Amino acid sequence: MKYIKSIFILFLLFSGIQLFAQSRSELEKKKAQLNKDIEMINITLDKTSSDKRVTLKQLNALKAQIRLRVSKINTINSEIRLLDGQINENKTEVRSLQSQLNQLKSDYAAMVRFAQKNQGSYSKLMYVFAAKDFNQAYKRMKYLQQFGEYRQKQAKYIDNTQSNLKGKITQLNRNKTEKDHLLVDQEKEKSTLGSAQKKQVKVVSSLISQERKLKQDLAQKQRDAQKLDRAIRQAIQREIEIARKKAEDADRAAAAKAKAEGKEAPASKVNNKSILNSTPEAAKLSADFVSNRGKLPWPVANGVVTEYAGIQKVGNVTRDVTGWTIKTNAGAAVRSVFEGVVTRVIDIAGATVVIVKHGEFFTVYKNLGSVSVSKDQKISTKQAIGTADNQAEIEFHIFKSSVEQDPKYWLSPE
């Protein structure tokens, strides 16, 4: 029973160590990615800081940097909590091992003293011959033999326990050193975060003081957004008309066949509400797209959102932002978030745009430096459709028919 309990305790300890290692590895991986994202944003800030005029782009980059640094500090805090747990566990194990070692040494010392008193061959023989009968003499001989073997085992137990104790103390010291390094990194990040927050306040104040110019810039962005919206809606309307024509042709063919066979014409497939799903293939694609809600891959392998969808406000100036603006690396591959068909490759307000149809859904990729797909081409999930331009900030939009969706409900979590 004691053996089973020991095995169970060892299993729990091993499982805890494995879980700790896995969690620590995941946190280290997340922190490394955050460092890459922060560096990516720093490149944008370095470029915009050389411009004397403060821009909304600089403010968005600062917001993204602050968000990333807060996330990094939280990640460091999680690492510290894990290390604290591991340190406490190691301290408990060190105390337990030290107690075991002291008990083993005490028992071994008692055995040594007993052996010294009875170390002579004559004493051992007298102990055996003093038995009442042969069976007792045999048991005494076996006892002396087992006693010697037990002493050897106890000596090995002491060596192993000392080795384990030494290993745990080394691991404990290593954990403490790692924690010290994390605390230094944490303080550094907090200091940098404070500087970024102060800079953000200055940028906001500067933008508010340039409200007239800011409104002009936003008005231009609004005009560009409207051009994009019109182009998308025209593309969607075109797909609706194509789907309707196909459905009408199918209705006529089915009616003609029914008439020739003397049967009643089947129900019409033309339905304005679901016309984009009028074929089994389109309906399945739409259903598959919906089933991947919240799990769609990002349009870039590495990227940071610098502007989210929703109402954005600077001072008294507000605007309704649609889609996401994602900062990535210049020349980075831009990829389709789902399988579909390219419906349009166009230039809008000086920016190259690709529109991909997924049944009744559409995804839009703006600010491409190059395009590697063509109209009516079938593409797969994560297939490259082009690359980001030199500004390395793409716009990404999702539509259900002509109704725009917020990407945060569709893409995998950041």
C-alpha positions as a printed Julia matrix, in Angstrom:
414×3 Matrix{Float64}:
   0.0     0.0     0.0
   2.87    2.36    0.89
   4.52    1.48   -2.43
   1.33    2.37   -4.35
   1.03    5.67   -2.49
   4.65    6.51   -3.28
   4.11    5.79   -6.96
   0.96    7.96   -6.96
   2.79   10.88   -5.31
   5.65   10.6    -7.81
   3.12   10.57  -10.66
   1.48   13.75   -9.35
   4.85   15.47   -8.96
   5.92   14.43  -12.47
   2.59   15.57  -13.92
   2.95   18.93  -12.17
   6.46   19.37  -13.55
   5.28   18.47  -17.06
   2.34   20.9   -16.8
   4.64   23.65  -15.52
   7.09   23.07  -18.37
   4.3    23.14  -20.95
   2.72   26.3   -19.54
   6.1    28.0   -19.25
   6.93   27.05  -22.81
   3.62   28.48  -24.06
   4.2    31.73  -22.15
   7.75   32.02  -23.5
   6.43   31.48  -27.02
   3.75   34.14  -26.52
   6.3    36.58  -25.12
   8.63   36.0   -28.07
   5.76   36.73  -30.48
   4.86   39.88  -28.54
   8.47   41.04  -28.83
   8.31   40.55  -32.61
   5.01   42.45  -32.8
   6.39   45.31  -30.69
   9.44   45.53  -32.94
   7.13   45.63  -35.97
   5.21   48.56  -34.47
   8.46   50.3   -33.52
   9.43   50.38  -37.19
   6.24   52.31  -37.95
   6.83   54.66  -35.03
  10.4    55.29  -36.14
   9.13   56.25  -39.6
   6.32   58.47  -38.35
   8.49   60.16  -35.7
  10.71   61.6   -38.44
   7.65   63.48  -39.7
   7.22   66.71  -37.74
   3.45   66.65  -38.25
   1.69   64.28  -35.9
  -0.68   61.89  -37.68
  -3.52   59.56  -36.79
  -1.34   56.7   -38.03
   1.25   57.53  -35.36
  -1.46   57.55  -32.68
  -2.8    54.17  -33.82
   0.72   52.71  -33.76
   1.24   54.02  -30.22
  -2.07   52.51  -29.08
  -1.06   49.17  -30.57
   2.35   49.34  -28.9
   0.79   50.14  -25.51
  -1.67   47.25  -25.91
   1.18   44.87  -26.75
   3.32   46.02  -23.83
   0.41   45.58  -21.42
  -0.05   42.06  -22.81
   3.68   41.38  -22.37
   3.6    42.57  -18.75
   0.62   40.29  -18.1
   2.52   37.41  -19.68
   5.54   38.11  -17.46
   3.25   38.2   -14.42
   1.89   34.78  -15.41
   5.46   33.45  -15.71
   6.31   34.84  -12.27
   3.22   33.2   -10.75
   4.2    29.88  -12.31
   7.75   30.21  -10.98
   6.46   31.12   -7.51
   4.4    27.94   -7.54
   7.39   25.9    -8.68
   9.64   27.54   -6.07
   7.17   26.68   -3.3
   6.9    23.1    -4.54
  10.69   22.78   -4.67
  11.03   24.2    -1.16
   8.53   21.63    0.11
  10.4    18.83   -1.68
  13.73   20.06   -0.31
  12.35   19.98    3.25
  10.85   16.52    2.65
  14.08   15.17    1.17
  16.13   16.68    3.99
  13.84   15.02    6.54
  14.1    11.69    4.72
  17.88   12.01    4.56
  18.13   12.74    8.29
  15.93    9.69    9.09
  17.93    7.45    6.76
  21.22    8.59    8.31
  19.83    8.02   11.81
  18.64    4.5    10.92
  21.92    3.72    9.2
  23.93    4.92   12.21
  21.89    2.62   14.47
  22.6    -0.31   12.14
  26.32    0.5    12.09
  26.43    0.59   15.9
  24.6    -2.76   16.06
  26.95   -4.26   13.49
  30.03   -3.03   15.38
  28.81   -4.76   18.54
  28.27   -7.99   16.63
  30.97   -7.8    13.99
  32.96  -10.82   15.07
  32.38  -14.2    13.39
  32.27  -15.79   16.84
  29.41  -13.52   17.94
  27.44  -14.34   14.79
  27.97  -18.07   15.26
  26.94  -17.86   18.89
  23.81  -16.0    17.86
  22.95  -18.8    15.4
  23.9   -21.71   17.72
  21.92  -20.2    20.58
  18.73  -21.03   18.67
  16.26  -23.46   20.2
  15.99  -25.59   17.08
  17.1   -25.87   13.46
  14.29  -23.72   12.06
  15.11  -20.82   14.36
  18.83  -21.2    13.55
  18.0   -21.04    9.82
  15.85  -17.92   10.31
  18.67  -16.25   12.28
  21.13  -17.01    9.48
  18.72  -15.51    6.93
  18.22  -12.48    9.21
  21.98  -11.84    9.36
  22.19  -12.17    5.58
  19.23   -9.85    4.99
  20.59   -7.4     7.55
  23.78   -7.05    5.53
  21.86   -6.59    2.29
  19.56   -4.03    3.94
  22.59   -2.0     5.09
  23.8    -1.86    1.49
  20.36   -0.76    0.26
  20.13    1.9     2.95
  23.53    3.24    1.9
  22.26    3.47   -1.71
  19.06    5.18   -0.51
  21.16    7.77    1.31
  23.27    8.4    -1.82
  20.18    8.73   -4.04
  18.4    11.01   -1.58
  21.48   13.22   -1.31
  21.67   13.37   -5.11
  17.94   14.25   -5.4
  18.31   16.87   -2.68
  21.25   18.44   -4.48
  19.29   18.47   -7.77
  16.25   20.09   -6.15
  18.38   22.77   -4.52
  20.02   23.5    -7.89
  16.6    23.71   -9.58
  15.31   25.94   -6.77
  18.23   28.33   -7.19
  17.72   28.33  -10.96
  14.02   29.19  -10.5
  14.94   32.06   -8.18
  17.44   33.4   -10.73
  14.85   33.18  -13.51
  12.36   35.02  -11.34
  14.9    37.78  -10.65
  15.46   38.19  -14.4
  11.71   38.32  -15.03
  11.26   40.98  -12.36
  13.96   43.09  -14.02
  12.26   42.61  -17.41
   8.92   43.51  -15.84
  10.23   46.78  -14.39
  11.81   47.64  -17.73
   8.53   47.03  -19.55
   6.59   49.1   -17.01
   9.01   51.98  -17.49
   8.76   51.75  -21.3
   4.97   51.49  -21.04
   4.88   54.66  -18.94
   6.93   56.51  -21.55
   4.65   55.29  -24.35
   1.56   56.39  -22.45
   3.02   59.87  -21.89
   3.87   60.07  -25.58
   0.32   59.04  -26.46
  -1.05   61.9   -24.36
   1.2    64.36  -26.22
   0.19   62.98  -29.62
  -3.51   63.2   -28.74
  -3.04   66.79  -27.52
  -1.2    67.66  -30.72
  -3.93   66.1   -32.88
  -6.63   67.96  -30.98
  -4.78   71.22  -31.52
  -4.71   70.39  -35.26
  -8.41   69.53  -35.32
  -9.02   71.23  -38.64
  -6.23   69.31  -40.36
  -7.32   66.11  -38.61
 -10.85   66.53  -39.92
  -9.46   67.0   -43.44
  -7.38   63.83  -43.16
 -10.34   61.88  -41.81
 -12.57   63.24  -44.53
 -10.13   61.89  -47.11
 -10.06   58.51  -45.36
 -13.84   58.55  -45.32
 -13.97   59.22  -49.06
 -11.55   56.33  -49.65
 -13.69   54.09  -47.44
 -16.81   55.08  -49.39
 -15.09   54.25  -52.68
 -14.14   50.86  -51.3
 -17.67   50.3   -50.02
 -19.19   51.19  -53.42
 -16.78   48.89  -55.22
 -17.56   46.02  -52.88
 -21.31   46.52  -53.15
 -21.04   46.66  -56.95
 -19.07   43.4   -56.9
 -21.65   41.8   -54.61
 -24.54   43.07  -56.75
 -22.82   41.63  -59.8
 -22.56   38.23  -58.09
 -26.22   38.46  -57.07
 -27.25   39.16  -60.68
 -25.12   36.28  -61.97
 -26.65   33.93  -59.36
 -30.15   35.15  -60.18
 -29.64   34.6   -63.91
 -28.39   31.07  -63.28
 -31.37   30.38  -61.02
 -33.81   31.77  -63.61
 -32.21   29.65  -66.36
 -32.49   26.6   -64.09
 -36.16   27.45  -63.4
 -36.95   27.72  -67.13
 -35.15   24.46  -67.91
 -36.98   22.66  -65.09
 -40.35   24.11  -66.18
 -39.76   23.08  -69.81
 -38.83   19.55  -68.74
 -41.88   19.29  -66.49
 -44.16   20.51  -69.27
 -42.72   18.0   -71.72
 -43.35   15.23  -69.2
 -46.8    16.53  -68.36
 -45.87   17.32  -64.78
 -46.26   20.38  -62.58
 -43.34   22.83  -62.64
 -41.05   22.62  -59.52
 -40.74   25.5   -57.05
 -38.64   28.43  -58.23
 -35.01   28.64  -57.08
 -35.02   32.43  -57.34
 -35.05   33.88  -53.84
 -33.61   37.33  -53.21
 -32.79   36.49  -49.59
 -30.66   33.43  -50.37
 -29.89   33.88  -54.05
 -26.12   33.61  -53.39
 -26.79   30.16  -51.89
 -29.0    28.96  -54.75
 -26.57   26.17  -55.7
 -25.6    23.27  -53.38
 -21.92   24.2   -53.75
 -22.5    27.82  -52.68
 -24.76   26.79  -49.79
 -22.14   24.33  -48.5
 -19.37   26.93  -48.79
 -21.45   29.44  -46.82
 -22.21   26.82  -44.16
 -18.53   25.87  -43.89
 -17.58   29.55  -43.57
 -20.1    30.0   -40.74
 -18.89   26.83  -38.98
 -15.41   28.37  -38.85
 -16.63   31.54  -37.16
 -14.01   32.62  -34.61
 -11.48   30.15  -36.08
 -10.58   31.69  -39.44
  -6.84   32.24  -39.95
  -5.49   35.77  -40.18
  -4.9    37.31  -43.62
  -1.19   37.57  -42.7
   1.02   35.11  -40.82
   2.35   37.85  -38.53
   0.47   41.04  -37.87
  -0.79   43.52  -35.28
  -4.14   45.32  -35.43
  -3.51   49.06  -35.36
  -7.15   50.04  -35.86
 -10.24   48.03  -34.96
 -13.77   48.32  -36.31
 -16.07   50.63  -34.37
 -16.36   54.26  -33.31
 -12.94   55.9   -33.03
 -12.66   59.26  -31.25
  -9.86   61.85  -30.97
 -10.95   64.95  -29.1
 -14.17   66.14  -30.68
 -13.54   64.24  -33.9
 -15.24   60.86  -34.27
 -15.58   58.39  -37.11
 -17.07   54.98  -37.7
 -14.32   52.58  -38.75
 -15.18   49.42  -40.69
 -12.88   46.43  -40.97
  -9.43   46.07  -39.44
  -6.14   47.77  -40.27
  -3.35   45.25  -39.7
   0.34   46.12  -39.49
   2.64   43.48  -40.96
   6.06   43.36  -42.64
   6.69   45.01  -45.99
   6.38   42.4   -48.71
   4.71   39.89  -46.36
   2.37   37.39  -48.0
  -1.33   38.27  -47.78
  -3.49   35.15  -47.82
  -7.13   34.19  -48.15
  -8.79   33.36  -44.83
 -10.98   30.7   -46.48
 -11.47   28.85  -49.74
 -13.43   30.7   -52.38
 -13.38   32.42  -55.76
 -11.71   35.73  -56.64
 -14.47   38.06  -57.87
 -12.53   41.32  -58.36
  -8.97   42.63  -58.52
  -9.21   46.41  -58.65
  -7.44   49.64  -57.75
  -9.33   51.92  -55.35
  -7.97   55.33  -54.29
  -4.47   54.29  -55.31
  -4.62   51.0   -53.4
  -4.85   47.53  -54.91
  -7.78   45.47  -53.62
  -8.73   41.79  -53.97
 -12.28   40.59  -53.26
 -12.89   36.89  -52.62
 -16.34   35.23  -52.55
 -17.14   32.39  -50.1
 -20.74   31.46  -50.92
 -22.78   34.39  -49.61
 -19.72   35.79  -47.76
 -17.03   38.1   -49.13
 -13.57   38.97  -47.78
 -11.7    42.07  -48.9
  -7.93   42.66  -48.84
  -6.73   46.23  -49.44
  -3.27   47.87  -49.79
  -1.56   45.03  -51.66
   1.82   45.73  -53.22
   1.44   42.85  -55.66
  -1.29   40.37  -56.63
  -0.75   36.69  -57.45
  -4.36   35.7   -58.29
  -6.79   36.65  -61.03
 -10.52   37.12  -61.44
 -12.68   33.93  -61.27
  -9.74   31.93  -59.88
 -10.57   29.32  -57.25
  -8.34   29.59  -54.19
  -7.84   27.58  -50.98
  -7.58   28.57  -47.32
  -4.3    30.37  -46.55
  -3.4    30.56  -50.23
  -1.32   33.66  -50.97
  -3.24   36.23  -53.01
  -0.48   38.85  -53.03
   1.91   40.79  -50.81
   1.66   43.83  -48.54
   2.87   47.13  -50.0
   5.77   49.21  -48.65
   3.55   50.78  -45.98
   2.93   47.23  -44.7
  -0.56   48.05  -43.42
  -3.37   46.11  -45.02
  -7.1    46.63  -44.56
  -9.26   43.56  -44.07
 -13.06   43.41  -44.34
 -15.73   40.67  -44.13
 -19.23   40.94  -45.65
 -22.28   38.73  -45.48
 -23.94   39.68  -48.76
 -23.77   43.48  -48.48
 -23.75   43.64  -44.66
 -20.3    44.25  -43.18
 -19.16   42.09  -40.27
 -16.68   42.79  -37.47
 -13.58   40.6   -38.08
 -13.09   40.04  -34.34
 -16.05   37.63  -34.38
 -14.65   35.65  -37.3
 -10.85   35.5   -37.07
  -8.93   33.4   -34.55
  -8.17   35.29  -31.31
  -5.05   37.44  -31.29
